[in-house]
Amino acid sequence: MVKRSHILSFSLLVFLYSSVGIWKYISQGELQKAHSIKEEQNVEVKASKEFWSHYQQATASRTAGDYEQAIYHYKEALKRDGEHTDALYYLGNMYLFQRKFKQTEKYWLRLEEIQENVPRTQLQLGKLYFCTDDDNPLFDMERAERKYRYAKDLNREEIGAPLQLSKIAIFDNNMSEAKELLDAVLSADNSNYQALFLRGYIDWKENKREAGKKRLRKAWRIYQSLGHIQIHGEGATKKGARAMLSEDMFCDMFQTNIDSLMKQGINEVNYNTFDNQLGVSQY
């Protein structure tokens, strides 16, 4: 007859062997899990390093004006992080500078999916849809107006959106709305030469010639005091911003024509020329 002590000893041995087996199984599983986590971390670290390498090279190429190389590196960076908002923003800019409007829209719409409620996103899309370049198949004043109004609602202190909306209103011959928008811009910044010029232009259209001339002279003096293209909007304080932001001036028929007139002597500047330019250029 098997003694009770033998049964207990046997049970203890079975328990110990089972415990060792379970411990080995759990330990092996934990090791595999830890190894898998480490590999994932290594992949993430590698992708992060590659992203920043390409992003920095893209920034250097963009600043140097080598937009093809900038496009290549921004796209490579986005392969590592497809939701990096600055990479999407600047890649869209690079395509816009090259007048590749559909590619511009592709990346800015992706940016909008991520940052819909950020003013710069809506401002850039507004710029794209109100880009008056003859080769822009995406020109759409109504769509541009919606984007600019959204940007204006998102940031009531920023004057870029109301200034652009005033241009759309003038383009659409809605002078009363343009006047209201320009007055708001000048209330926030009475040295904005574009707003002064356009407000004077409306005076001229309304046969308030002396008021128009007064605003025109002030706009001309401010422009001459700048000595360079005035930088407006997001990115103005960043390195290389002046060169970058001037590259898309071809999109803004208003600023291009105003700047062209402002470079002349005050006696040669007149609203009649500007009015004719708008008439020729309107779609």
Order of alpha helices (4+ residues) and beta strands (2+ residues): alpha-alpha-alpha-alpha-alpha-alpha-alpha-alpha-alpha-alpha-alpha-alpha-alpha
